[in-house]
Amino acid sequence: MVLSAHTSGITFKELSKSRGLPLHVLTVINQSLMAELQADSPTHAVRRGWQYGPLPRDGAPAGPGAEGRNP
């Protein structure tokens, strides 16, 4: 969910609202994801997601709140 938000340009505030999760929980999830992927930035995490397979190579599915956006 956090990685899809990075690819879709959804802010953590929007994701927090749509998923009903506190912002600090998303921050902890993001930090864990970045460490797991050994990524230095959200952009780097997306690239690692493509490399390691969690994200489809042709783009990521749109996350919550991304209606009308192209992935």
Backbone as numpy.savetxt, mean C-alpha at the origin, in Angstrom:
# Nx Ny Nz CAx CAy CAz Cx Cy Cz
-3.03 -4.50 1.82 -3.85 -3.31 1.82 -2.99 -2.06 1.82
-1.91 -2.03 2.62 -1.04 -0.85 2.67 -0.26 -0.72 1.37
0.22 -1.82 0.84 0.97 -1.78 -0.41 0.07 -1.33 -1.56
-1.15 -1.79 -1.58 -2.11 -1.33 -2.60 -2.39 0.16 -2.47
-2.43 0.65 -1.24 -2.63 2.09 -1.02 -1.47 2.88 -1.62
-0.25 2.37 -1.45 0.92 3.05 -2.03 0.81 3.11 -3.55
0.36 2.05 -4.17 0.27 2.03 -5.63 -0.86 2.89 -6.16
-1.91 3.04 -5.36 -3.10 3.77 -5.80 -3.10 5.25 -5.41
-2.15 5.64 -4.59 -2.10 7.03 -4.16 -3.10 7.35 -3.06
-3.59 6.32 -2.38 -4.52 6.52 -1.27 -3.71 6.86 -0.02
-4.14 7.87 0.68 -3.44 8.26 1.91 -3.82 7.31 3.04
-2.97 7.27 4.05 -3.28 6.44 5.22 -4.53 6.96 5.91
-4.76 8.26 5.85 -5.96 8.83 6.46 -7.21 8.28 5.76
-7.20 8.25 4.43 -8.32 7.69 3.67 -8.48 6.20 3.96
-7.36 5.48 3.99 -7.39 4.05 4.25 -7.91 3.77 5.66
-7.48 4.57 6.61 -7.93 4.44 7.99 -9.44 4.59 8.09
-9.94 5.59 7.40 -11.39 5.85 7.42 -12.17 4.72 6.76
-11.71 4.26 5.59 -12.45 3.25 4.84 -12.38 1.87 5.50
-11.28 1.57 6.17 -11.11 0.26 6.81 -11.48 0.25 8.29
-11.68 1.44 8.85 -12.02 1.52 10.27 -10.87 1.15 11.19
-9.65 1.39 10.71 -8.46 1.10 11.51 -7.83 2.40 11.99
-7.31 2.40 13.21 -6.60 3.60 13.67 -5.36 3.86 12.82
-5.04 5.12 12.67 -3.89 5.52 11.86 -2.59 4.89 12.35
-2.43 4.81 13.67 -1.19 4.24 14.20 -1.04 2.76 13.86
-2.15 2.05 13.70 -2.09 0.64 13.31 -1.56 0.53 11.88
-2.05 1.39 10.99 -1.57 1.38 9.61 -0.09 1.74 9.54
0.34 2.65 10.41 1.75 3.04 10.45 2.62 1.85 10.86
2.17 1.10 11.86 2.92 -0.08 12.31 2.96 -1.14 11.20
1.82 -1.35 10.54 1.77 -2.30 9.42 2.73 -1.87 8.32
2.73 -0.57 8.01 3.62 -0.05 6.97 5.09 -0.26 7.34
5.44 0.03 8.59 6.83 -0.14 9.03 7.25 -1.60 8.93
6.35 -2.49 9.31 6.64 -3.92 9.23 6.81 -4.37 7.78
5.94 -3.89 6.91 6.02 -4.21 5.48 7.32 -3.70 4.88
7.68 -2.46 5.20 8.92 -1.88 4.66 10.14 -2.69 5.12
10.12 -3.11 6.38 11.24 -3.92 6.90 11.28 -5.28 6.21
10.11 -5.90 6.06 10.03 -7.22 5.42 10.54 -7.17 3.98
10.19 -6.11 3.26 10.62 -5.96 1.87 12.00 -5.32 1.73
12.57 -4.91 2.85 13.86 -4.21 2.87 13.80 -3.00 1.94
12.73 -2.23 2.09 12.49 -1.06 1.24 12.81 0.22 2.01
13.32 1.21 1.28 13.69 2.49 1.87 12.59 3.54 1.77
11.59 3.28 0.94 10.52 4.26 0.73 9.28 3.51 0.23
8.12 4.17 0.24 6.93 3.52 -0.32 7.12 3.12 -1.78
7.78 3.95 -2.55 8.03 3.63 -3.97 8.89 2.38 -4.08
9.91 2.31 -3.25 10.79 1.14 -3.23 10.01 -0.11 -2.80
9.08 0.04 -1.87 8.25 -1.09 -1.42 7.39 -1.61 -2.57
6.85 -0.71 -3.37 6.04 -1.13 -4.53 6.91 -1.90 -5.51
8.10 -1.39 -5.78 9.01 -2.10 -6.69 9.35 -3.49 -6.16
9.63 -3.56 -4.85 9.93 -4.86 -4.24 8.70 -5.78 -4.32
7.52 -5.20 -4.17 6.30 -5.98 -4.30 6.19 -6.60 -5.67
6.57 -5.85 -6.69 6.58 -6.40 -8.05 7.63 -7.49 -8.19
8.81 -7.24 -7.62 9.90 -8.20 -7.73 9.58 -9.51 -7.02
9.01 -9.43 -5.82 8.79 -10.62 -5.00 7.43 -11.26 -5.23
6.56 -10.61 -5.99 5.31 -11.24 -6.36 4.03 -10.82 -5.67
4.05 -10.08 -4.54 2.77 -9.73 -3.93 1.90 -8.81 -4.81
2.51 -8.10 -5.74 1.76 -7.22 -6.63 1.85 -7.73 -8.06
0.76 -7.67 -8.80 0.83 -8.04 -10.20 1.73 -7.07 -10.97
2.44 -7.57 -11.93 3.40 -6.76 -12.69 2.73 -5.65 -13.50
1.49 -5.87 -13.93 0.81 -4.89 -14.77 0.08 -3.83 -13.95
0.32 -3.76 -12.66 -0.32 -2.78 -11.79 -1.02 -3.48 -10.65
-1.37 -2.71 -9.66 -2.02 -3.26 -8.47 -3.50 -2.97 -8.52
-4.28 -3.81 -7.89 -5.71 -3.52 -7.84 -5.96 -2.25 -7.06
-6.96 -1.52 -7.45 -7.31 -0.30 -6.74 -7.77 -0.64 -5.34
-7.36 0.15 -4.39 -7.75 -0.07 -3.01 -9.03 0.65 -2.67
-9.44 0.58 -1.42 -10.68 1.23 -1.00 -10.62 2.73 -1.25
-11.69 3.27 -1.73 -11.73 4.71 -1.97 -11.14 5.12 -3.30
-10.75 4.16 -4.11 -10.09 4.49 -5.38 -11.04 4.40 -6.57
-12.34 4.49 -6.30 -13.31 4.38 -7.39 -12.99 5.40 -8.49
-13.03 4.94 -9.69 -12.77 5.83 -10.81 -11.31 6.03 -11.13
-10.43 5.45 -10.32 -8.99 5.57 -10.61 -8.54 4.34 -11.35
-7.56 4.52 -12.21 -6.96 3.39 -12.89 -5.74 2.95 -12.10
-5.58 1.66 -11.82 -4.42 1.20 -11.06 -3.12 1.40 -11.81
